[in-house]
Amino acid sequence: MAVTRSQSAAGILPGIQSDDIIAGMVEAGVIRPGQPLVAGQIQPSSLDLRLGARAWRVRASFLPGRDRLLMTRLDQVALHEIDLTRGAVLETGCVYIAELLEGLSLPRGLAAAANPKSSTGRLDVFTRVITDRSAEFDVVEEGYHGPLYIEISPRTFPVLVRTGSRLSQIRFRAGGARLTDAELMAVHGRETLVASAEPNIQGGVAVSVDLAGFEGVVGYRAKRFTGLIDVDRVGAYRVHEFWERLDADGSGSLILDPGQFYILASKEAVHVPPDYACEMTPFDALVGEFRVHYAGFFDPGFGHAGAGGAGARAVLEVRSRDVPFILEDGQVVGRLVYEHMAKRPRALYGADLKSNYQGQSLKLSKHFIA
């Protein structure tokens, strides 16, 4: 892919843009923050997005469509406006639209995709980024100029948020960065992408669920009707007040109840080498009636030996859909898609950055302590 003049001015290269390129994009006005960026907002292969000053409770989720601004459509579906500068509680079962502090002015050839942050997904808070004139969630088309908004829907726990809270992240892509299955096999031969003698590689690297247990625990099921969680407080809540521990019973299986939310872990230890980024693909109807992993981004260095780990389990945020479903130990639940980085990040996940989930096995979000 040839680099255009506008891309060159911002330091953009083919592939997934790394932390130093993202910083250059801010300087060049490609990323337009409403307030100066804060420490840790730029990640190795993504940018955390911050809530702005206003949110709206809406009757239903929606997309603006190709010919409309989001605010025009919002006037028809908003129930009331919420001031986020003083903090606000978002209730379960409700849908909200909020402004984001970051806007974009993308050159041609540079697109972006968004995903909930890992801690957001582990709280069962469903988020999707929306642009003006969009027909898809979490997709920012190349050449987009305009504001960003976020849809927020807490599914299990009511949450307290405020201006500056970071629930979602965005990754920038120039050209075709995705590795083919043949390339994945070659990289796995050199780098061991998953701890498996014979990895299942077809449209990505298969990941299975571990129901044998970690020190006698296979996972956690969220309790209902709990207290409030402040998304900006770390290590502030007791696990037993929000989660039911699922002990291993030797059966190697788990029945997912419809409407319940589970935290499980992958059987494979996952490795993302420094020159690659990774994403868990969304729900696939071919593997069962459930959705796995809201938060799909894995940064370069996740589980990397040079970053203090030898692979790390992928935490699986699991929700059954309409019917009870039996998961079996070792059952494939998702696939990892790897992409080329435009260049190696300055800071690797777990090595140069404080990382809550490096070397993890089965771990709840950073908000909880035992």
N, C-alpha and C positions, 0 to 999 in steps of 0.2 A: 504494500500500500504506500503510495507517495504521500509525503507530508506536505500539506498546503502552507501557504505563507502565513495565514492566521494561526495555524497550529504551531508552526515553527516559532512564531513570536511568543507563544505561551509555553514553549518548551515541550510540546506534546509529541509523543513518539507512538508508533504502532504498538498495540497491546493494551493491557490494563495499566492505567496511570498510577505511578508510585507516589509516595509521600512528598518527595521533593518536587516532583512535577505538579502535584496538587497545590503545593505552596506557591509555585510559580504561576499557576492558573489564578490564584487569588490576586497576586500582584498585577497580573495582566488584565484583570476585570472579567475573566471567564466565569469565575465564581464571585458572586456579589453578596457578601455578608452584610446584613443590616446593622450588626455590631461587630467589633473586632473579634476574631477567632480566639478561643480560649485554649489553654494548655491541654493537650491530649485529644483535641478535636480531629486533627489529621492523623489517621491511622496508616499502617503500611501500604494499604491498597484501597483506601476509602476515606470518606469524610463523614463525620457524625453531623447530623442535621439537628438544629435546635428549634424548639417551639418558639413562636413569636408572641405577640401581645394579646391576640384574640383567638377565641375558638367559638364554634357554634354547635349547639345540639341540633341534630337534623332528624327528620322523620325516617329517612332511609339512606342507604349508601347510593352513590350515583357517580357517573362520569359526565363531564361537561359535553363531550361530543366534539366533532371536528370543527364546528363553526361557532363555538361559544366559549366565553370566558367563564371560569369557575364561579366568580362572584355573581354573574348574571343568573346562573342556575341556582346558586345558593339562596338568592332572594325568594325562590319559590318553595324551598324545602326546609329552611331554617326555622326552628322553634323559638330559640332565644340565643342571645350573644353572651359570651362568658369572658370575663377579664382574667387573663392568665398572669398578669403582672403581680397579683396578690396571692396567686396559688388557687387552684380549683380542684374539686373532687370530680373525677369521671366515674360514673356508675356502671356496673355490669349490665349487659344487655342493651346498652345505649350506643348510638353512633354519633361521633363528633367529627367535625372538620376544623382544623386549626391552621393558622398561618405558620410558615416557617421563616426563620430569620434569613436563611440563605436563598438567594435567587441565582439564576444562571444566564449566561450569554454565550452559548456554545457555538464554536465555529463549525462549518460543514465538515463532516467526517468524524466528529466527536459526539458520541451518544453516552447515555448513562442509564444505570439501573439501580433501584433502591431495594432495601430489605430491612426488616426490623433488626435492631441490635440484639445480640445474643441474650442479654439480660431482659430485654423486652419480651422476647419469645418465651423465655422461661417463666415469665409471669402470666402467660396466656393473654397478653395484650396484643391484639391483632392490629397492625398498622399497614397502611398503603399510601405511598406518595402519589400525588396527583398534580398535573400541570394544566395550564389553560389549553383548550382545544385538544384534549387528549381523549383517545378511545380505548386506552389501556392503563391499568394501574401499574405503578412502580417502573414505568418505562418513560425515559426522557429522550425524545427523538433528536437526532443530530441537527444542529443549527437552532435549537430552541432558545428563545430569548423571553424571559419572563419570570414570574414568581413561582414558588413551590408551595404546595399545601400538603397536609397529611390527614388521612382518615384514621381515626383511633376508635377501637371498639374493645373495651375490657371484657373478657369472656368469663373470668373466674373471680378475680379479686378487684374491688374498687381501688382506684389509684389516685394519688395526689400528684399533680403536675404543676409546672409553673413555666413562665418565660425562661428559656435557656435549657429546659429539660431535654435530654437527648434520647429519643426513642427509636430513631431510624438512622440508617447510614446509606450513603450513595457511592457507587463505584463507576468510574469513567473508563470508557472503552473506545479505542480508535482502531478501526479495521476488524478483521476476523481474528480473534485471539484464541478461540477454543481449540484444544488438542483433539486430534482424531483418535480413534481407538488404537490404531497402529502406533501413533506417537505416545499414547498413554502406556502401552506395553513396553516401549523402549525406555521411557522415563522410569517406569516401575522397576525394570531390570537394573537400572543404575541407582535409584533412590529409595526403593521400597515405599510406595505410596500408601499401601495398607499392609498390615501384618498378616498376610495370607500367602501360603505357598503357591496357590493357583488362584489368583484374583479373577473375579467375574467382571470382565470388561466388555460392555456392550452399551454404547451410548453413554459412557461414563463408567466409573468404578463402583461396583455394587457394595452396599453397606448393609449388614444384617444386625438384628437385635440380640442383645445378650440377656437371656432370662435364667442363666445359671446362677447369677448373683455376684455381688461384690461384698465380701465379708458378710454374707447371709442376707443381703438386701438386693432385690431386683429392680426396685424403682420407688417412685412416690406418686400417690394420687392426691390431687388437690382437694381440700375440704371446701365445703360450700358455706356461705353466710359467715365469712370471716371478717376480721377487722380490716382497716385501711392500710395500704402500703404506699409510702412516699417513695417514688421512683428514684429520688436523689439521695436516699439514705442507704449507706452500705453497712452490713452487719448489724442491723437494727431490730430484726424480728426473729422470734423463736420458731424453729422448724415445726415443732409439734402443734403450734397454734394455727398453722396454715396447711400442713401436709400430713397425710396418712402414709406411714412407711409400709411398703409391700415386701414382706419377708419371703425368702426363697423357700419353697415347699418341696423341692425335688422333682416337681412335675415337668419343669421346663416349658411351661405355658402360662399364659395370662389372658383372661377374658376382659376385653375392653368394653366398658359400659357406655352406651350412647350418652353424649353430653358431658362425659367426664374427661378431665385433663390429666395426663400422666407425664412424668419425667422418667425416661429410660435411657439406656446407653447402648452404643454400638458394640458388637463383638470384636470388631477390628480396631486396632490402633491406627489412627489416621495420621498421615505425614504430608505436609505441604512444604516442599523445598523453597528456598528463598527466591528463586527465579519464576515462581508460579503463584497464581491465586486459585482459589477453589470455591465452589458453590454447591450446596446440596440442592438437587432438583426438587420441585414441589410435588405435591400429591400426584400419584399415578394410579389410576383406577385398576390397572392390571395387577397390582400387588395387594389389593384389598380395600375394604371400605373404611379407610382411615386416612388421616393426613399426618405427615411427619415433618417436623422441623420448620417452624415459622422463620427462624433466623438462619438464612442460608449461606452467609459469607464466612469463609475461612481465610485468614490473612496469611501471607508468606511467612514461613517460620513456625506455623502451628505444628506442634509435635516434632519439631526439628531437633536433631541430636545436638547441633551447635547452639540451640536455644535452651538447653537444659532439659530436654525431654527425648524420649525414644519412641515417639508416636503418642498420641493422646486419643482417648475415646471421643467419638462424636456424641454429644448429648442429643437425645431424640425427644422432641416435644410432640407428644402424640395425643390426638383426639379422634375417637371413633365418630363415624358420621351418623347414619340413621339406624343401624342395627348393631347388636352385640357382635363382637368379632374376636376370634381366638388367635392370638399371636403365639408362635412357637419359637423356641430358642433356635437361633441361627437363620430365621426367616429373613429374606431380603426385604428391606423397608424403604430403601432410597438409593440414589446414585450420586456420586460425586463427579462434577464436571470441573476439569482443570483448564486454566487459561494461561497464556504467556504473559508475564509482566513486561511492560515497556522497558523497564530497567529494574535492577535490584533495589529494594527500598533502603533508605538510610537506616531505618530502625526496624528490626525484625520483631515479630510477635514473640513475647516471652524472653527475648534476649536483651533488647534495648528498651522495651516498654514494660511497665507494670501490667501484667496480664492475669486476670482473675481465673482463667480457665486453662492455662498452659499445664500440660501433664495431667489433666483431669481424668477421672474415670467416670463415676456417677456423681454429678454435682448440681445442686440447685443454684439459683441465681445468687449474685453477690449480696443481695439484701438480707440473707438468712444466716443465722448462726445456730449451732446445735443447742 
